[in-house]
Amino acid sequence: MTRQPTILLGVGATKSGTTWLFDQLASHPDCHLRAIKELHYFDTFAGGRWKRQLPKLEARAAKAGGRLRDDLQQWIGVMRRGRLCLRDYLGYLSEGRGDRGLIGDITPSYSLLPARILRRVASMGDVRVLYLMRDPVARLWSQVRMDAKRAATHRTEIAGLAQQMLDRALAGQGGAWMRSDYAGALKRLDAAVDPRKLCVAFYETLMTPQGFDRITSFLGIAPHRPDFAKRVHGGVDVTLSQADRARALTALRPQYDAVARRAGELPAAWQASLAGV
């Protein structure tokens, strides 16, 4: 009899190594991950956006090929039902898993979900919730550059758009700023998830043997040697000015303080940011 799977729920943070982690786990013999990294299931239904999500999925499926196309078409079938159903969700994640023990969904925006929804999700079985954090200034600037690149119609527009988006974030507005709130995310996760089933880790140590071993141990899968040299979603080359770095550090200082209270010693990159290096 096939045992019930362990369920990885990766909840962020954006631009904190989640795509690299997904790729490494997808190649792990104990893991069964579908071709779609970010399912956006719980945030879509929590926000009442499933009808708007369908055309985007259908357009993506029309351009895709192979396994990604097949997985997208199956996922569209789940979303067309128009209701949040944990059985449908788990059925999709488990399809084709065989005897592999881990299934999962890594959607960074899940960190924005209210505690009541996170609590429901955490109760659907042997759920292991993983939250990755990156140096706050570096993470914010990485997301701003990514968002600017997506919004630009020409490469020459990226720097100006990035500046506008950074200014908006530092005014406390927009998704990039919301995703910078580690303190809020940790508060919601702590309220919803059994501490034995929650792993909070750092981007800066994830891509090391010790850091990755900590993740596989938490997930209950065999040790695995990932591709530490692989780089995903490389950012565009736009430099953060010293003045803007100082502004960002001032705005994000409460996040450094909150994480330090929880974790104790901060990674070297975080300490360097605090020191203005």
Secondary structure by P-SEA (a helix, b strand, c coil): cccbbbbbbbccccccaaaaaaaaaaacccccccccccccaaaaaaaccaaaaaaaaaaaaaacccaaaaaaaaaaaaaacccccaaaaaaaaaccccccccccccccccccccaaaaaaaaaccbbbbbbbbcaaaaaaaaaaaaaaaaacccccaaaaaaaaaaaaaaacccaaaaaaaaaaaaaaaaaccccccbbbbbccccccaaaaaaaaaaaccccccccccccccccccccccaaaaaaaaaaaaaaaaaaaaacccccaaaaaaaacc
